Amino acid sequence: MRKELPEIVRADEWVPLVIRTDYTDDAAWREVVAALERAVEGEREWQSVAHLVEDRRWDGVTGDEAVAAAARDEELSVVFLADGVTMRSPLRPLLALDLGADDEDLDPMYYQELIDSPQPREVRVAPAAVHMVHGNLQLANVDFPEFVEDAAADPDGVVRDE
């Protein structure tokens, strides 16, 4: 049985959405939040570091469940999860999930190749790169598969903002 997740109400589409789905390590979560804060330090005083969802109803939520819940927000192109991997890895990489990779409405007559070989819809992102990934996807400057390629070239398989 799929659990009913709370609705996410964001005030600003230009602020990345980060959902905590693992509650095993509070110190690791504080490190993630601090790294997100450092990423925007000195930018704009009024800018929020991220829209953080810290609600135990999200504990253990899978990527597919998070995508289904976050997709209710039609302006959102990517959601970041602080999951078990995030909490255990010293890099604290968040799981970025592409909300624009929905191929359900594609006509097989024209898009069968894309349907048969779907694009990757997830990639690990260092907290320092979350704003860069989110902003580029919101502006459609970069497609999600390009970030997947960047991560594949990284020795740790993580997108970084360097």
C-alpha positions as CSV (number, residue, x, y, z in Angstrom):
1,M,0.0,0.0,0.0
2,R,1.4,3.4,-1.0
3,K,1.4,5.9,1.7
4,E,-0.2,9.3,1.3
5,L,2.4,12.0,1.2
6,P,1.8,15.6,2.3
7,E,1.5,18.2,-0.4
8,I,4.6,20.3,-1.0
9,V,3.9,24.0,-1.2
10,R,6.9,26.0,-2.4
11,A,7.0,29.8,-2.3
12,D,9.7,30.2,-4.9
13,E,10.2,28.1,-8.1
14,W,13.9,29.3,-8.2
15,V,14.7,27.6,-4.9
16,P,15.7,23.9,-5.0
17,L,13.4,21.4,-3.3
18,V,15.3,19.1,-0.9
19,I,13.3,16.3,0.8
20,R,14.8,14.4,3.7
21,T,13.8,10.7,3.3
22,D,16.3,9.2,5.8
23,Y,16.2,10.0,9.5
24,T,19.1,7.7,10.7
25,D,21.7,10.5,11.2
26,D,20.8,14.0,12.3
27,A,24.4,15.1,12.2
28,A,24.7,14.1,8.6
29,W,21.5,16.0,7.8
30,R,22.9,19.2,9.5
31,E,26.1,18.8,7.3
32,V,23.9,18.7,4.2
33,V,22.0,21.8,5.2
34,A,25.3,23.6,6.1
35,A,26.8,22.6,2.7
36,L,23.7,24.0,0.9
37,E,24.0,27.2,2.9
38,R,27.7,27.6,2.0
39,A,26.8,27.2,-1.7
40,V,24.8,30.4,-1.6
41,E,26.9,32.3,1.0
42,G,27.4,35.9,-0.1
43,E,25.0,35.6,-3.1
44,R,21.8,37.4,-2.1
45,E,20.9,37.9,1.5
46,W,17.2,37.4,0.7
47,Q,17.7,34.1,-1.1
48,S,16.6,31.0,0.7
49,V,19.2,28.2,0.7
50,A,16.6,25.6,-0.4
51,H,13.1,24.6,0.3
52,L,13.8,21.9,2.9
53,V,11.2,19.3,3.7
54,E,11.9,17.7,7.0
55,D,8.8,15.7,7.8
56,R,8.9,12.1,9.1
57,R,6.0,11.2,6.8
58,W,8.7,11.2,4.1
59,D,10.9,8.7,5.9
60,G,11.7,5.8,3.7
61,V,10.0,7.2,0.6
62,T,11.4,5.8,-2.7
63,G,12.5,7.8,-5.7
64,D,9.3,6.8,-7.6
65,E,7.1,7.9,-4.7
66,A,8.9,11.2,-4.4
67,V,8.6,11.8,-8.1
68,A,4.9,11.1,-8.1
69,A,4.4,13.5,-5.1
70,A,6.7,16.3,-6.4
71,A,5.2,16.1,-9.9
72,R,2.0,17.7,-8.6
73,D,4.0,21.0,-8.8
74,E,4.0,21.6,-12.6
75,E,6.7,24.3,-12.3
76,L,9.2,21.9,-10.7
77,S,11.8,20.2,-13.0
78,V,13.9,18.3,-10.4
79,V,13.7,17.2,-6.8
80,F,16.6,16.4,-4.5
81,L,16.4,13.6,-1.9
82,A,18.6,13.3,1.2
83,D,18.4,9.5,1.4
84,G,20.4,6.8,3.0
85,V,23.3,7.1,0.6
86,T,23.4,10.9,1.4
87,M,23.6,10.2,5.1
88,R,26.3,7.4,4.8
89,S,28.6,9.0,2.2
90,P,31.2,11.5,3.4
91,L,30.4,13.5,0.2
92,R,26.7,13.8,1.2
93,P,25.5,13.5,-2.4
94,L,21.8,14.1,-2.8
95,L,19.7,12.1,-5.2
96,A,18.5,14.3,-8.0
97,L,15.3,13.0,-9.7
98,D,14.2,14.4,-13.1
99,L,10.5,15.3,-13.1
100,G,10.6,15.9,-16.8
101,A,11.3,12.4,-17.9
102,D,7.7,11.2,-18.1
103,D,7.4,9.2,-21.3
104,E,3.8,8.0,-20.6
105,D,2.2,10.3,-23.1
106,L,4.6,9.7,-26.0
107,D,3.0,8.3,-29.2
108,P,4.8,5.0,-30.0
109,M,4.3,5.6,-33.7
110,Y,6.9,8.5,-33.5
111,Y,8.8,7.9,-30.3
112,Q,9.2,4.1,-30.0
113,E,13.0,4.4,-29.7
114,L,12.8,6.8,-26.8
115,I,10.1,4.6,-25.1
116,D,12.3,1.5,-25.5
117,S,15.5,3.3,-24.2
118,P,14.4,5.9,-21.7
119,Q,16.7,8.6,-20.5
120,P,18.2,8.3,-17.0
121,R,16.0,10.0,-14.5
122,E,18.4,10.1,-11.5
123,V,21.9,11.3,-10.6
124,R,23.9,12.0,-7.5
125,V,24.7,15.7,-6.9
126,A,27.0,17.2,-4.3
127,P,25.3,19.8,-2.1
128,A,27.5,22.5,-3.5
129,A,26.1,21.8,-7.0
130,V,22.4,21.6,-6.1
131,H,21.7,25.3,-7.0
132,M,23.6,25.0,-10.3
133,V,21.8,21.8,-11.3
134,H,18.4,23.2,-10.3
135,G,18.9,26.6,-12.0
136,N,20.0,25.1,-15.2
137,L,17.2,22.7,-15.4
138,Q,14.6,25.4,-14.5
139,L,15.9,27.6,-17.3
140,A,16.3,24.6,-19.7
141,N,19.9,25.6,-20.2
142,V,21.0,22.0,-19.7
143,D,19.2,18.7,-20.1
144,F,19.2,16.2,-17.3
145,P,21.2,13.6,-19.3
146,E,24.1,16.1,-19.5
147,F,24.3,16.0,-15.7
148,V,24.2,12.2,-15.8
149,E,27.2,12.4,-18.2
150,D,29.1,14.8,-15.9
151,A,28.5,12.4,-13.0
152,A,29.7,9.4,-15.1
153,A,33.0,11.3,-15.7
154,D,33.5,12.0,-12.0
155,P,35.5,9.3,-10.0
156,D,32.7,9.3,-7.4
157,G,29.8,9.4,-9.8
158,V,28.7,12.8,-8.5
159,V,27.9,16.1,-10.2
160,R,30.0,18.8,-8.7
161,D,30.1,22.6,-9.2
162,E,33.7,23.1,-9.9
